[in-house]
Amino acid sequence: MYSHYSPEQRLACRRLAMEQNARLFEQANALSRYASGLLDQPDFDSEKFLEYLQQRGKADALFRQALEHIVLLNEQFSDL
């Protein structure tokens, strides 16, 4: 792939993108842990279950986004 950026610039760009990807995974994990914690509450009821489902859905969406992002990074920077 032709690029007008130097290898060092491309590597720095990839590192930055990988850091962002790690943050996405961290956010997804935090939401997942929060959702799981809701299941352990003694006053768990239908409202808490709905909140659990919402938080779990947000976590799943972030996991998907992070996975799609890493696939794209691997495609775009396959030569590094």
HELIX and SHEET records of a PDB file:
HELIX    1   1 PRO A    7  LEU A   39  1                                  33    
HELIX    2   2 SER A   46  GLN A   76  1                                  31    
END                                                                             
